[in-house]
């Protein structure tokens, strides 16, 4: 199946990683390509403890891209390399689940053409569960998906000045 986790609420990556953890508990391998992320996170550390059942590769640079910042050449080349690496992993037959973390946002910020991701989706082997996360999922991804979950923010402590906390948000 193809799953999309989108919306402005917290929990998109967490939901995808929960799926990877559940699969690891059954001995299934997951490949995670993280776009827009290039910093150490708890999920990267946790995956390293699972004997290779979850492989995470980051294709972002350290720091964040915002609407005010146009992506640079490095951002574009990292995203393109990430999609190519994820395709290789998906077609290898080694992974039961492939997660494109923040791919929706990467398309929104024009790091990746929407058509390239649609081509990626079209090449998915039937035995691979594909998960696309991030805000701003294009309608075309939603149409292709078998499951779409929108995380809706109702209240968030970031708005009161709480920074990302170790082990909770990072």
C-alpha positions, 0 to 999 in steps of 0.5 A: 500500500501507499500511505501519506501522513500530512498536515500541520500537526505533530506526529507525521514522522513519529507515525512513520517511525512507529510503523518501522518499529512495528515491522522491526518487531516482526523481523521486517526491514525498513529504509528511511530517506529523510529529506530536509533533515541533517541533524542527529535525532533520537530516531537515528540513534534508536535505529542504530540499536536494531541490528540493521532492521531500520536504516535511516539516511539523511539528505538534508543539511543541518538547519532548516529551510524556510519559506524565506530561504530559497533552497540552494544548489546543495539542497537540490542536489541532496534531495535528488541524491536522496530520491535516487538512493531511496529508489535503489533501496526500494527496488533492491528487494531488501526492504519491506517498507520505504519511508520518504520522510518530509518528501511532501515538504521537499516538493512544496519547497521545490527541492524535488519535482512532483513528477519525479516523486510520482514516477518513484511511486509508480515504480513501487514493487507490490511487496513494498509499503511506501510511506510519504510524510510531511506537510503540504502533500500534493493532491496527486500524492493523496490521489495515489495513496491507499491511506491518508492521515492528516495530522491537525494541530489544535494546540501546540506548546511551541507557540508558548516558546517551548523549544524542541526537546531531546527525545520528544521532538528530536 
